[in-house]
Amino acid sequence: MGKHEYAIEDVFRPTSFPQNTYIDRLISSDDTYEFRLKKALRSSGRLISIIGSSKTGKNILCHKVIEKSSIIDLSGAQIQTQADFWNQIVEKIRLPIEDQITKSVGNKANVSIKGGSKAMIPFIASADIGGQAGYDYATGQNIAEKESRSNSAIMEYLINNNKVLVLDDFYYINDELQMYIARILKTELFNGLKAIIISLPHRADDAVRHNPDFIGRTTFIEIAPWSMDELAEIGRKGFSLLGYTIVVATDAVLHILWVVRTRLLNVE
């Protein structure tokens, strides 16, 4: 038994990114999920749908393949309104604002900001950010125009800066809001946006159902349940870092690993 260099909680991390025990899972002898996702991200204009049972590593795959500085990951469980969708993106990117962000036709409704060079684009510009702001809420139409322009600026920023929008737990979002998001994604994918939707197998067609234009324009990546061999490989990597060597993983040991993992993740 060698010297222990890691604490066990740093090696086996069932509820966070498995930095020390991550494995590139095989789809076939010459294909992996990582390769499949990288290939999909190189194809412009297509929605990527990653589907699989709970705790099969869907979100982890995205965080492994996509650079930390590029991923914009959203949680469907926290999106109940259109504003929630945009505000989650804004919180991730913290897009700088300079001089002027919106100006409507005829100068009836304009928003200009001087000073604050580091601030978030709001869903509706309605705050004095580090300087001076002017508003004229003449009509509801003008407000809607300002919202639309701000949203377009957010999407333009994502595209120009090669960000990847990852929407996890899409099935948590209500049907009306799913339809709204699907329409936005359809338009922005054409403009160059890269977007991934993560969902469960029985909800895999949600985006397509709400926007038939995605038919033929969606790349599906289905994540299989963990195999015993994969669990054994995780165990070998982890215990090796702790100074233990596992020569043969018996069925009994694999069953124990599965039970422990399941209970840690609170999955039935």
Beta strands, then each sheet from edge to edge (+ up, - down):
strand 1: 26-28
strand 2: 31-32
strand 3: 47-52
strand 4: 71-75
strand 5: 100-103
strand 6: 110-112
strand 7: 114-115
strand 8: 131-132
strand 9: 164-168
strand 10: 194-199
strand 11: 218-223
sheet 1: 1+ 2-
sheet 2: 4+ 9+ 10+ 3+ 11+
sheet 3: 5+ 6-
sheet 4: 7+ 8-
end
